[in-house]
Amino acid sequence: MAKRLHYVAAAALVATAASFATTRAYAYYWHHFLPNRLFKQVSAQIADSTTRTGGWINMTPDAGWVADHLVATYRGGITTANNTFAFTVSQSGELLSLKRS
């Protein structure tokens, strides 16, 4: 009986560790990896690296509608030597809005 209890406890511990690792990987993807990749992609579309002086992207996704589908969107901005741009980009990399300030 005691051996069975050890196996059950070990299985519960492994399941908890796997769940924790999956949750952390999911959060890293949506709140770090994807926004950084999208920022690099959009900033390359808007201005070349020699004229870009700064930029930012919100790491927390917003909900947005693209072609009647609910998707994650990210808001950000890019500053160049002459202009400041605000943008919204979808999780697929589609530029949804671009405003020059």
C-alpha positions as CSV (number, residue, x, y, z in Angstrom):
1,M,0.0,0.0,0.0
2,A,2.8,2.4,0.8
3,K,4.5,1.8,-2.6
4,R,1.3,2.6,-4.4
5,L,1.0,5.9,-2.5
6,H,4.5,6.8,-3.6
7,Y,3.7,6.1,-7.2
8,V,0.5,8.2,-7.0
9,A,2.4,11.1,-5.3
10,A,5.2,10.9,-8.0
11,A,2.6,10.9,-10.8
12,A,0.9,13.9,-9.3
13,L,4.2,15.7,-8.9
14,V,5.1,15.0,-12.6
15,A,1.7,16.2,-13.8
16,T,2.0,19.4,-11.8
17,A,5.5,20.1,-13.1
18,A,4.4,19.4,-16.7
19,S,1.4,21.8,-16.2
20,F,3.6,24.5,-14.8
21,A,6.1,24.2,-17.6
22,T,3.4,24.3,-20.3
23,T,1.9,27.4,-18.7
24,R,5.2,29.2,-18.5
25,A,6.0,28.3,-22.2
26,Y,2.6,29.6,-23.2
27,A,3.0,32.9,-21.3
28,Y,6.6,33.3,-22.7
29,Y,5.3,32.9,-26.3
30,W,2.4,35.4,-26.1
31,H,4.0,38.0,-23.8
32,H,7.6,38.0,-25.0
33,F,8.5,36.0,-28.1
34,L,5.6,36.9,-30.4
35,P,5.5,40.7,-29.5
36,N,9.3,41.0,-30.1
37,R,9.0,39.2,-33.5
38,L,6.1,41.4,-34.6
39,F,7.9,44.6,-33.5
40,K,10.9,43.7,-35.6
41,Q,8.7,42.8,-38.6
42,V,6.7,46.0,-38.4
43,S,9.7,48.3,-37.7
44,A,11.4,46.9,-40.8
45,Q,8.3,47.7,-42.9
46,I,8.0,51.3,-41.6
47,A,11.6,52.5,-41.5
48,D,15.1,51.2,-42.1
49,S,17.3,50.8,-39.1
50,T,19.4,54.0,-39.9
51,T,16.4,56.4,-39.6
52,R,14.7,54.6,-36.6
53,T,15.5,56.3,-33.3
54,G,13.2,54.4,-31.0
55,G,10.1,52.2,-30.6
56,W,8.0,50.2,-28.3
57,I,5.3,47.5,-28.3
58,N,2.8,46.5,-25.6
59,M,3.7,43.0,-24.5
60,T,0.2,42.2,-23.4
61,P,-2.1,41.3,-26.3
62,D,-5.4,42.9,-26.9
63,A,-8.4,41.2,-28.5
64,G,-9.2,42.4,-32.0
65,W,-11.4,41.3,-35.0
66,V,-9.7,40.4,-38.3
67,A,-12.0,39.1,-41.0
68,D,-14.7,38.1,-38.5
69,H,-12.2,36.2,-36.3
70,L,-11.1,37.1,-32.8
71,V,-7.3,37.4,-32.7
72,A,-4.6,38.7,-30.5
73,T,-3.4,42.2,-31.5
74,Y,-0.5,44.3,-30.2
75,R,-0.2,48.1,-30.1
76,G,3.1,49.8,-30.5
77,G,5.0,52.8,-31.9
78,I,8.1,53.7,-33.8
79,T,10.0,56.9,-33.8
80,T,12.1,58.0,-36.7
81,A,14.2,61.1,-37.3
82,N,11.2,62.9,-38.8
83,N,8.0,61.2,-37.6
84,T,6.4,59.1,-34.9
85,F,4.2,56.2,-36.0
86,A,1.6,54.3,-33.9
87,F,0.5,50.9,-35.1
88,T,-1.6,47.9,-34.4
89,V,-0.5,44.5,-35.6
90,S,-2.3,41.1,-35.5
91,Q,-0.8,37.9,-34.2
92,S,-0.2,36.8,-37.8
93,G,1.9,39.9,-38.6
94,E,-0.8,41.8,-40.5
95,L,-0.6,45.5,-40.0
96,L,-4.1,46.5,-39.0
97,S,-3.6,50.3,-38.5
98,L,-0.8,52.8,-38.9
99,K,-1.0,56.4,-37.9
100,R,1.6,59.1,-38.3
101,S,1.8,61.6,-35.4
